Amino acid sequence: MAEGQGRRRRSQRLQDGHSVPWWDAVIVAAAQFQGCSIVLTEDLQHGHAFGEVRVVDPFRSGEV
């Protein structure tokens, strides 16, 4: 399977399983493929974990 197809499928599973918008699912899937441990965003729920990737809102005081 091509790497792009794997990311697309993972994005679809994230979107369906976690009820997140498509582009947010794409960002999380890319972070997972790259081995990142956090995603900085204000668009997803702060502290939510998608496997090994945790969401951090950079605008929350003292969180980063």
C-alpha positions as CSV (number, residue, x, y, z in Angstrom):
1,M,0.0,0.0,0.0
2,A,1.3,3.4,-0.9
3,E,2.2,5.7,2.1
4,G,-0.4,8.3,1.0
5,Q,-3.1,5.6,0.9
6,G,-2.2,4.6,4.4
7,R,-2.5,8.1,5.7
8,R,-5.8,8.6,3.9
9,R,-7.2,5.4,5.5
10,R,-6.0,6.3,8.9
11,S,-7.5,9.8,8.5
12,Q,-10.8,8.2,7.6
13,R,-10.7,5.9,10.7
14,L,-9.9,8.9,12.9
15,Q,-12.7,10.9,11.4
16,D,-15.2,8.1,11.8
17,G,-14.0,6.8,15.2
18,H,-13.4,10.1,17.0
19,S,-15.9,12.4,15.2
20,V,-13.3,14.9,14.2
21,P,-13.4,17.1,11.0
22,W,-11.5,15.6,8.0
23,W,-8.6,18.1,8.0
24,D,-8.0,17.6,11.8
25,A,-8.0,13.9,11.2
26,V,-5.4,14.4,8.4
27,I,-3.1,16.4,10.7
28,V,-3.4,13.7,13.5
29,A,-2.7,10.9,11.0
30,A,0.4,12.7,9.7
31,A,1.6,13.2,13.2
32,Q,1.1,9.5,14.0
33,F,3.0,8.5,10.8
34,Q,5.9,10.8,11.7
35,G,6.1,9.5,15.3
36,C,5.1,12.8,17.0
37,S,3.9,12.7,20.6
38,I,1.9,16.0,20.6
39,V,-0.1,18.1,18.1
40,L,-0.4,21.8,18.9
41,T,-3.9,23.1,18.0
42,E,-6.8,25.0,19.4
43,D,-9.2,23.1,17.1
44,L,-9.3,19.8,18.9
45,Q,-10.0,19.0,22.6
46,H,-7.0,19.8,24.8
47,G,-5.6,16.7,26.4
48,H,-7.3,14.3,24.0
49,A,-5.1,11.4,23.0
50,F,-5.2,9.7,19.6
51,G,-3.1,6.7,20.3
52,E,0.4,8.0,21.2
53,V,-0.4,11.6,19.9
54,R,-1.8,14.0,22.5
55,V,-3.5,17.3,21.7
56,V,-2.2,20.4,23.3
57,D,-3.8,23.8,23.0
58,P,-0.9,26.3,22.8
59,F,-3.0,29.1,24.0
60,R,-3.9,27.6,27.4
61,S,-1.7,29.2,30.0
62,G,1.2,27.1,31.1
63,E,0.4,24.1,29.0
64,V,3.4,24.1,26.6
